[in-house]
Amino acid sequence: MTSSTSPVVRTRFAPSPTGFLHLGGARTALYSWAFARHHQGSFVLRIEDTDLERSTPEAVQAILDGMQWLGLDHDEGPHYQMQRMDRYREVIQQLLEQGDAYYCYSSPEEIDAMRERARSLGLKPRYDGTWRPEPGKTLPAIPEGRQPVVRFRNPLHGATSWNDMVKGPISISNSELDDLIIARPDGTPTYNFCVVVDDWDMGITHVIRGDDHVNNTPRQINILQALGATLPQYGHVPMILGPDGEKLSKRHGAVSIMEYDVAGYLPDAMVNYLARLGWSHGDDEIFSREQLIQWFDGSHLSRSAAQWDPKKLNWVNAQYIKNSDDGDLAKRVAPRISERGGNPDAVDLDAVMALLKPRAETLNELADGAMLFCGPWAPAPQELQDEVLTDDARALLADFLDSARALPEWSTPALAALIKEVLSRHGVKMPKLGIPLRVAVTGQRQTPAIDAVLAILGRERVIERLQAL
Ligand code: GLU
């Protein structure tokens, strides 16, 4: 809980718009969102679009769509880095003026040579500090016509440490770090630098992101320190692996969050599954958004990589479907029935959902199942009719038809009672009537409970189809 003395929590999701919103990104966004909501803080959306070649407006839209589908609402933004170039230049200037950054005129060939030299001495390839100003050091003459880069003057000694919310204490020796280029020869700022200025300006208190950024963190911390900024807390979430233990990729099926919408997953189920993938609250597997927010305090984030498990996702989705309101499911499934060429208004779709939801894993399965009621009527193939609709079976059906016509109330219990009555009249067991009824009225041998199916189809259709035999 936020107390009046603790600073307001501000988290951010900072995707690079170079493709769809993938599962790893969606989970990072979810964690940042849930943490902000837990602390009644703010969740900021920032689009890191400085890679002009790879960033597209379509990808920005895909990110916004994906977040909206998951219900991850942001309080601020989207901020676009491309709109903040003046600000980055200003801070570069500030660092130059305060002596924490310097112009470096080494050519790419010279840098290559430095690296080669270091390598041949068995050292880590790095910039050798030729242009780094030091007290009493004379810098080389500025080569004519060469545009310099700007480098950050990284501390040479000591270590940069932080207590990672996920990984615990991490310490990197500064001797491992180069003097990072923060502006290119044309003056444009580089990636790590923009992130630093943004996190600072946007007052981010907690940076939750993928652990592919662990290596960037000490560099970012050193720049933040040079700027006199308060450091955010960092939490680096391990990546998501495919079921085979390899990095999750297209090979493992869908990786864009919106493909799960198409495939019939409920956003709440997806949020539940993604939350649990790398975080836990005791043994709880199914929890509401409210519970997630209540519990998501930054603890119990897993240090080891999570494994994508399509079976478990299906199980989670099935639980959500089972617990969904019939009317809500009907609304979500209706367009999928239309896509399949069915008419969602043909029957009471709420009743169809109630019938099918205990056994469906996806909305698409519900739509497939609903086609029994909403699809065009297709009598059973002749072969199946010949096999099932024997003379004995027809006699039973004829009896059923007579009583069905006169049934005072057309409902599942009334039809169940009628079926029982016909069975006992003829001294036969359920399959003897159940299978011919299914084949005659639905064209299929297997359907959900036949009394419920008949109730939903309605008296008119049932009688019409039985009469047509
Ligand atoms: N834009 C980076 C990415 O999409 C994230 C940067 C960050 O979270 O600091 O991987």
Residues whose N, C-alpha, C, O or C-beta is under 5 A from the ligand:
A	BS01	LIG	A14 P15 S16 E48 V195 R209
